[in-house]
């Protein structure tokens, strides 16, 4: 900030001290406040205004009116009235006072540059890591102001003093922001002390795993899903099973940083894996196919191709123009999220498909592609946690040559660390246990505000922290993924969330958390609902053993987000007031069972799940599987009708070839596997139906 202030002072004071002409003053003002040079360049009111000058400024005003009308087109009536009034004023100015049209043209252009700069900062710098557009707008506007001053003969206009006003505006607004932050910081200190006293009065973290990532050799619990879970599962499956080239069931990508296809695919994949692990580890069929479809989509350039442009405009990588989205020290929101999706998929299904070399290919063009497997991606994620800050960036920043700077989000790092932990459980490694203490230290020293909440992001390389974007639901979303790794953090986050958001009843107020930070609003629609916060709270409650609160949060989500049945799809329900991403995250928080994520991170997938009998194919959606588990020898399953009762055939596989099994709940009392270990059974499905298969 000191460097920026020096630049401002030099830009304002330098031209007068150096005896430079008016165009330099206009240029300097434009560097301080975007577009200010256009105001400085307003010509004297007695300047001869020719028809061409009036027409040019009038055309500029008309263009800005049209742009503003288009941007506000949703307010059709108000826009129509405003355009009519502006048009009338413009016509009157041209006829009666031409000088006013010229002055208005300069002032309106200044306002337009300010708005364009704000858009470039929020939706290009922050959302797209485009550090080219904003400087181009600022410098081009400053140069235009200087050129206009030259064009007007370098005469002192009525607003030449605005070069000093620009410096005052910049200094006062920056000083006000600093004072506001100091006031907020002191308020946060008081709240932090109050919270610390509250936490001292609470029992210790007995509801979470007291030992981080304590390995378990037991068999994970497999629970039967209820009808509400099945209804939401069917909705998520309907989206995930769309043909790869179609995106009709997904939310369109938007200008914000979170309105992206990749996040929708991640959320759907995590939710489906959570269901499969908690309820149906012995099931393939449509649930498995849908997950594979999501990985196919992840390789679509429409999903990951953004990185080429972020790397080009964010890292200023104009020489190499790298398009590879994986083997980089930034872009955690793709690599780290995908790593968790891969780990949860294999924990839930036992499918080793993505261990194969080159299983995932990211093709930029006919001659440029990158191929990776699960282990390669995980190794890159682990490597990137080895940086100075431990946490690594999403969007890049063109500082230094190491390509390690950028916007660092604790949420993204929590997701990525969870992926490492899941793969540790699968592979017997201990990378997450080594990362955990460094991650906690970095969170405490760099990302935790005085009140104890974790901030949304930090700009590494500049030291700027978005401290205003935080709150108990934002912290809960981070802690939910870290609960098995940092149990004390999870306990603390839960207690504060319960005290400040749950027991106060604020969670029952729609939108009470949605404006807390960018990650608290609905990622897909940017609506300030409680969708993402309720999802995070449910997941944290699940991992902290708070089943009563999890059930209460589910009821709140049902009421607030309109959990309703499809009009033409009986038995299929979705949260109608939530985006695809939010539906997926609500699924992650509700489709599991107690401590499911903890078990994924600390328990090796039982060998019996990989070798025992399983349901290979079902007629979907006629047959819904609420439970399917094997002990290595037999199979237990619970089925429910999807569309209507009837008689249906199932395909079983991984049976011992040629062996006979006793069957219960099927029309056959005895089943004989063929030479490939496959058998077919028929069921009469009217309501809940349990089937059992045991070797004779």
N, C-alpha and C positions, 0 to 999 in steps of 0.2 A: 504493500500500500504506500510505503514511503517512496518507492521508485516511481509509482504512478503519480503521486503528488508532485514530485520533482518535474516529471514530464509536463504536467499541467501548467506549473508555474513558468517553465521555460517557454511553453507554447504561447502563454498569455503575455509574459513580460519581455521575452526575447525580441520580437519584432519592433516594439517601440524603443527599447534600449539600443537596438542596432540601427535604428533609423530606417527600417524597412517600410515599404509602402503598404497601403491598405490591403491588397490581395494577400500579403503574408499574414496580416492580422486575421483576415477571414479564414485562411487555411489553418492557422493555429487554433482559432476558436472551434473550428470543425473537428479538430483532434481531441479537444476537451469534452465537448458535448456534441454527439453526432448531429450534423446538419446545422449547427449554430452558425457556421460560415455563410449559409444562405441568408440568414437574418442580417448579419453584418453587411452583406453585399447589397442590401436594399438601396436603390439609388435615391438621390434627392428628389423631393416631391415636385420640384420645378424642372426636373429633367425632361427633355422632349421625348414623349412616349409615342413612337410611331405605331402605325397599324400592325406591323409585323410583331413588335414587342407585345402589344396588347393581345393579339391573337395567340401568340406563343404561351403567355402566362394564362390566358383563358383556357387554352387546350389542356394545360397542366392541371388547372383546377377541375376541369371536367373529368380528366382521367382519374384524379384522386377521389372525386365524388363517386365515380363508377366503381372503383376498387372498394371503397368503404361500403357502398350499397351491396356489392357482391358478398363481402365478408359478413355483413349483418342481414343477409337475405332471409334468415328465418323469421325476422321481425318485419314481415312484408308491409304491413300498414304504416308503421312508423318510418320505415325506410322510404316508402313512397312519398309521405308527407315531407320528410327531410330533403329528398332529392328535388321535389317541387320548389321548396323554399330556397334552397341553395341555387337552383337554376334561375329563379326570379331575381335573387340578389346579384348574381353574376351578370345577368342581362342589364339590370339597373346600373351596376357599376361601369359596364362598358359604355353605356349611353351617357351617363351623368358625370362620373368621376373616374376616368381611366387610370389615374394614379393608384386608386384603391385596388384595382385588379392586379396591378404589378406587385404592390405590397402584399396583398392577400396571396398571390402566387408564391412569393418567397416564404411567407409564414407557413402556408399550407404544406409547401415542400419540406420545410423544417420539421413539421409535425409528422409528415409521412416518413422522413428519414428516421426519426425517433422510433416510430412504430416498427419500421422495417428492422432497425437495430435490435429492438426488443424481441421481435420474431426470430431474428438470426441467432440471438443469444440463447433463447429458450429452446427453440425447435431445431436449430442447426448445431450450435456449440454443445449444449447439454444433451439433446436427444440424439444427435447424429455425429457428434465429435467433428463437426465441420468448423475448423479454425481458419477458413479461407473467406467464407462469405461475409462474416462480420467485419473483418479488417477491410475488405474490398468496399463494402458499403460506406464505412466511415471515411476512408481515404478518398473514395470517389466523390462523396458529398463535400468533403473539405476542398478538394481540387475544383469542384464545380463552383463552390462559393468564391474561391479565388479567381476563377476564370470570369465569373459574372462581374466581380469587382473591376477587373481589367476592362471588360466590355463596357462598363459604365464610366470609363475614363478615370478610375481611381478617385472618384469624388466622394466626399464624406456624406453619408446618408443619415437619415434620422435615427437609425438604429445601430450606428457604428459602435456605440457604447456596449453593445451586447457581447463584444469580445471579452470585456471584463466581467459582465454578468455570467458568462459561461463558466469562468473560473469560480465565481462565487457560488453558482449553482452546484458545481462539482464538489467543492470543498464543504459546503453546508450539508448537502445530502450525504456525503461520506461521513462527516462528523456526526450527523444525526443517527446514521446507522450504527456507528461505534457506540454512541451514548445509549441507544436503544439496546444494543447487545449487552452493555455493562449492566443496565437495569434488569434485563432478562436473566443475566448470569447471577446477580444477587438474589433474585426471586428463586432461581433454580437452586442456589445454595441453601436457602431456607427450606425449600421443599425436600432437598436431599437430606438435610438434618432430620426433618420430620419423618421421612421414610426410614432412615437408619434407625431411629428410635423405635419405629413400628416393627422393623425386622428383628430387632433384638428381643422383642417380646413374643416372637413367634417360635414354634418348635423348629428344630433344625431340619435340614433337608432330608427327612425320612421317607418322603413319598417318591423320591427319585433314586436312581441307582447311586448308592453312596460312593462307588468306585467307578471312575470314568472308564467306559468301554471294558468293563469286566467281562472276560470271556466266559461263555457258558457252553457246556458240552451237552446240555439237555435238548429235548425235542421241543421246538416252538409249539405253542398252543395254536390249534386250528379251531375256530369258532364258526358256528352257523350264522350266515347273514340273514337279516330280517327283510321283510318285504319292501321297506323304504329304501334300504341299501340296494336291493335288486332293481328297484324302479329307477334310481339315479344311475346305477351301473348301465342300464339299457340305454339311457340317454347318452352317456359318454361313449358307449360302444357305437351308437349310431353315427356319431361324428367321426370317430377314429377309423371306421370301416368304409368311409367314402373313398371312391377311386382317387388315386394319387394326384391326378391332374385337376381335380375339382376342389374348390375352396368354398363352396356355397354354405356349408355348415359351420364355417369358421367366421370369426369376426374379422372384418377388413383391417389391414394394417393402417395405422393412423400416424399423425405427426408427432405424437408424444413418444417418449423413450420406452414406454412399456407396452404400447399397442402394436405388438409384433407377433407374427406367426410362431416364432420359436418358443415364446413363453406359453402359448396355448398348447403346443405339442408337448412341451415338458410337463405341464400340469396334468394333461390327460394321461401321459405315460406314467407319471408318479401315482396317480389315483388308481389306474388299472393294476399296477404292480402291487399297490397296497392291498387291494381287494384280493388279488390272486394269492399273495403271501398269507394273508390273514384267514382266508376262507377256502381257497381252492388250489392248493399246491399240486394236486393230482388231476389237473384239468388242462387240456390243450384246447382245441376247438376255436370258436370265434374270439374268445378273450385273448388267446395267444396270437391269433392272426391280427387282431386290431393293434396289438403292441408292435408287431413287426411292421405293420403299415405306417405307424408313427415314425419309426426309424427310417423307413423309406422316404417319408416326407422330409425328415431332417436333412437328407442329402440333396434335396431340391434347392437349386440356386436361389429360388425366391425366398428361402428361409435364411440361408447363411451368406448370400452374396453381398449383403450390406457391409461386410467386413472389408471388402476391397475398397469401398468408398471411405469408410471410417479410417482405414489405414492410410489411404492416400491423402485425405483432407485433415485427419487428426494427427498423424505422425509426420505429415509432409513427405511421405515416401514416394516422391515423384520419380526417383531413379529406378528402384527395384519393382515398385508397383505390385507388392505381394498380395495375393488373394487367399492364401491358405488361412482358414479361420481357426485352426487347431494349434499348430506348433508356434505359438506366439506367447509373449509374456503379458499380454493384455487379453481382452475379449473373454473374460471369465464367464460372462453371462451366456456364452455359447458352450465353450469347452467344459467349464465346471458343471453347468446344468446337465449337459449331455452325459457327463461322467456319472452323475447320480442316477440318471435315467437308465444307463447301461447296468449299473450295479444293482439297482432295485429289480430290474427285469430279470437278471440272472438269479438273484436270490429268490424271486417269486416263482420262476418257471424251471430253473435248472438248465435252460437252453444255453449251450456254449457257443452258439452261432457267431457271436461277435468277438470271440477269441481268435477266430480265423484271420490270418494275415490279409490285410486289405479289405476287411469286411465292410468298412464304411468308406465310401469314396466321395470326395467333394470336387466335382469337375467344374472349373470356371469356363473353360473353352475346350475346343477339340484337342489342343496341344498342352493345356495346363490343367493338371488335376493333382489332388493329394489324397492318399489312401492311408487309413489307420485301422487298428484293431483296438479292442477294449484295453489291453494292457499298455499299449503305446499312449493312449489318451490319458490313462490314469497316471502314468509316469510323468507326463507333461504337467498335469495338475499338481502332483507332488513337488516337482521341480519348481514350479512357480510359487509355491508356498515358502520356498527357501529364500525369498528376497529380504531386503533390509527391513521392510515393514511387516513382513509375514503375509499380510493381506495383499492381494494383487488386484489390478484395475479391471474395470469393464471398458469404458470408453478411453481412448488414448489422449495424450496431450503432447504437443510438439516441443518438449523440453528435454535436452540431452540426447545422446545418441544410443542409449541402451534400450530404448523402447520399453521402459518399465514404468513410465509415469502415466497418470491419468486419473479418472474419477474412480475412487475406491469405495465400494458399497459393502458394508458388513453383511447385509442380507445375502448378496451373491457369494460371499466367502463362506457363510454358514452353509449354504446349499452345497458348495463345492467340497467343504470339509466333510460333510455328511456322505458324499459320494465316495471319498477316500476311505472313510470308516466302513462303509458297506462292502467295498472291495477288499479291505483288510480282513473282514470276517469270512469272505469267500475264499481268499487266497492264503490266509494264515500270516499275513504281514502285520506290521505295527506302525505304519506311517502316520495314521491319524493320532495315535497316542503321542507321537513325537511332535506333531504339529500343535496339539491342543494347548500345552502351556505357553507356547509362543503366541498363539492366537489370542489367548485370554489376556496375556500381558499387553498386546497391542490394542485390544479392545478397551482395556482399562485406561491406558495412558494416552491414546490418540482419539478414541471414538466415543468415550463416555462423558456426557455432560455432568454438570454439578449436581443435577437432581437424580443421577443414576441411569437415565435413559440413554440408549445408544443412538447416536445421530445417524442420519440416512447415508451421508457420504462425505468423503474428504477428497480434496484435489491434491494429490501427492505431487510434489515438485513446487507447489505454491504455498502449501500449508494452510489453505483455506478450508474451513469445515462448515458444512451446512447445518449449523447447530439449531436453526429454527425448525428444521424438519425432524421432529422426534416425538415420542410419546409412549405410553405403556403398551399400546397395541403394536406399534412398530417394533419395540424391543421384544415383545412376545413372538412376533413373526421370525425374528432372528434366533431367539432362544429355542424355539420349537425344533429347529433342525440341529441345534447343538446340545440338546438335552442329554443324550447319552455320553457326549464328550465332555461337557462342562456342566455337570449336574447342579453345582451351586448356583451358577448363572441362571439355569432353568428354574430352580426353586425361587430365587429372588425375583425373576421376571414374573413368575406365576403369582407370587404373593402380592406384588405391586399391582398387577393386572386385576387381581381379585378385589383388592382394596379400592382402587381408583376407578375401575370401569364396570366390574361385575356387581359387587355388593351395593354400589350406589345406584344400580339400575340403569346406568347410562347406556349399556349395551342394548337395552330395549328401545332406545331412541334412534330411529333410522338416521344414518349419516353422522352419528356422534363420533366416529373415528375416521371417517373417510377423508377428511381434510387434514388429518394430522401430519401426513408426509406423502410424498409421491407414491410410496409403496403401500400406503394404507388405503388409497382410493382404488376403485375397480380398475385393474390393469387394462382390461379390454375396452371399456367404455369411458373411462376417466370419470365415471359418476361417483360422487362422494357418498357412497353407501357403506354399510358395514360388512360387505361381502368378504373381502380379503381378511379383515380383522377377525371376523367370526371364524373363518377357516383356520387362521393361525392359532386362535385361542382354543379351538377344538383339538388341533394337533398337539398343542402344548399340554392341554388337560389330559389327553390320552397318554402322553409320556410321563406325566406327573402323577398318574393314578387317580385323577379327579373325574371319575366316571359320572357322578351326579351332575357336575358342572358341564361335562361334555354333552350329556343328554339335554340339559337346559339350553346350552348354546345351539344345539341342533334345532330345538323348538323355536328359538328366536330367529334362526335363519329361515326356517319354514315360513314363519309369519311375515318377516320383513321382506324376504326376497321372492315371495310368491312361488313356493314349491308346488307346482300344479302339473296335472296330467296333460299329455298331448291331446289335442282335440280329436285327432283321428288315430291315436295310438294308445289304447287302454293298457294300463300297467307301466307306462313310460312317463317319468316325471323329470322335470328340470326346474332349476331356479330361474324363473322367467325374468326377474329383475336383475339378473347377474349375467356377466359376459361368459364366453366360453372358458376363458382362463379362470375366472372366479368359480364357475361350476366345477372345473377340474380341481382347484385348490380346496373347495368345499368337499369334494370327493376324497381328497387326500386326508382331510381331517375327520371324515365321518365313515369311510368305507372300511376302516381297519378294525382292530380290536386292541385292548389295553396293551401298552408297551410294544406295539408292533414295530415301530421304527427303531426302538432300542434293541430289539431282538435282531432286526436286520443288520445292525451295526456291530453286534457282539456275539452272534451265534452262527456257526458254520451251517450251511444248508445240509440237513441230514442226508446221508447217502441213501437211506431208504426211500426218500422222496424222489430220487433220481432213478432208482432201479425198480421200484414197485409198480403194481398195476395202476393205471390211470384211465380217465375218460378221454379218448382221443377225438371224438367227434359227436356232436349233438345237433339235432334240428333246431337251429336258432331262428327266431325267438320263441318257438313253440315250447322248448324245454329250457328252464332256467336252473342253474346250479348254485345252490346256496351253501353247499359244503362238498368238498371232495378231497380226501386225504388217504394216504397209504402208509402202512407200517413196513413196507418192503415185501410183504407176502400177500396181504389182502387189500381190499378197497372198501371205504365207507363213503357214502354220498347222500346228500339230501337234495331232492329235486322239487321244483314247483312249476306249474303250468304258466306259460307266458301269454299266449293269445287266448287259448281255450283248452279245456280238458280234451284228452284223446289218447290214442295208442301210438307210441313212438318207439323208434329203434335207436339204440346207442351203439357206438363202436368203442371197444376197450382195447388197449394195447399194453405192451410191456408185461404181458403175462408170460409164464414159463411155457415155452412151446410144447404142445401135446399134453399139457397137464389139465386135469379136470378140477373145476372149482364148484363149491356149493354156493348157490345164489339165493338171496332173500330180497323180496321186494320187486322181483322181476317175474315175468310170466314163466321163465325157465327156472327150474329148481337146480339144475346142474348145467354148467357151461364148460365146454372144452375148447382150449386155445388151439389155433392152427400152428403150422410150423414156423410162422413169423411172430407168434405170441399175440395174435389178434383174435378177438371174439366179438360176437354181436349179441346184444340182449334186447328184449322188447319190454316196455313198461306200459302199464295203464296209469296215466297221470291225471288225477282229478283234483287233488289238493297237495298238501305237503306229503311227499313220498320218500321214505328212506330205503336205500338199497345197500346191500352188503355182499361182498364177495370174499370167500375164504378158500384156500387150497384144501383139497381133500387128502 
